[in-house]
Amino acid sequence: MLLNNTIKHAQPIVISLCINLHGHHLNYTFEDNGISYSKNTARKGIGFKNIKERTTAINTTFNIYSHPQRGTHITIEVPIL
């Protein structure tokens, strides 16, 4: 979902996905250099809402950092049982 929405809406040139195991957590970092995400200018879609609901359902941490003209940085931290 992240990759598809990024390509569709952000117009990036570079997209990166990094997956790391850190202690008892699996960390996903997703970054792009697109036009960035803004709560004020974003369409009222269900993409981030669905991601937030899914990550909450499995007790994960989900954060979005958006930098105008520098893209979006998303982190998801999943506890490993």
C-alpha positions in Angstrom: 0.0 0.0 0.0 2.8 2.5 0.9 4.7 1.9 -2.3 1.6 2.1 -4.5 0.3 5.3 -2.9 3.8 6.9 -3.0 4.2 6.3 -6.7 0.6 7.4 -7.3 0.6 10.6 -5.3 4.1 11.8 -4.3 5.9 11.9 -7.7 9.2 10.6 -6.2 12.4 10.0 -8.0 13.8 7.8 -5.2 12.0 5.4 -2.8 13.8 3.4 -0.1 12.6 0.7 2.2 14.8 -0.5 5.1 14.0 -3.4 7.4 16.0 -3.9 10.5 15.8 -6.2 13.5 16.6 -4.2 16.7 16.3 -6.2 19.9 12.8 -7.5 20.1 11.4 -5.2 17.4 11.3 -5.3 13.6 11.7 -1.8 12.3 10.5 -0.7 8.9 11.7 2.7 7.5 10.1 3.9 4.3 11.4 7.1 2.6 10.8 9.0 -0.6 11.9 12.3 -2.0 8.5 13.2 -3.4 6.3 16.2 -2.9 5.7 15.2 0.7 2.5 14.6 2.7 0.6 17.4 4.4 -2.5 16.9 6.5 -3.7 20.3 5.2 -3.3 19.4 1.5 -3.8 15.7 1.4 -6.9 14.2 -0.1 -9.4 12.6 2.3 -8.5 9.1 1.3 -8.3 5.9 3.3 -4.6 5.0 2.7 -3.0 6.3 5.9 -6.1 5.6 7.9 -6.0 1.9 6.9 -2.3 1.7 7.7 -2.9 3.3 11.1 -5.8 1.0 11.9 -3.8 -2.1 10.9 -0.7 -1.2 12.8 -2.7 -0.3 15.9 -4.5 -3.7 15.7 -1.2 -5.6 16.0 0.3 -3.3 18.7 2.9 -1.5 16.5 4.2 2.1 16.4 3.5 4.1 13.2 4.9 7.5 12.6 4.9 9.8 9.6 7.4 12.7 9.2 6.9 15.0 6.2 9.3 17.6 5.0 8.1 20.1 2.4 10.1 19.7 -0.8 12.1 16.8 0.8 9.6 14.0 0.9 8.1 11.7 3.5 9.7 9.4 6.1 7.5 6.7 7.6 8.6 4.4 10.4 6.8 1.2 11.6 8.0 -0.7 14.7 6.6 -4.2 15.2 7.2 -6.0 18.5 8.4 -9.6 18.0 6.9 -12.0 20.5 
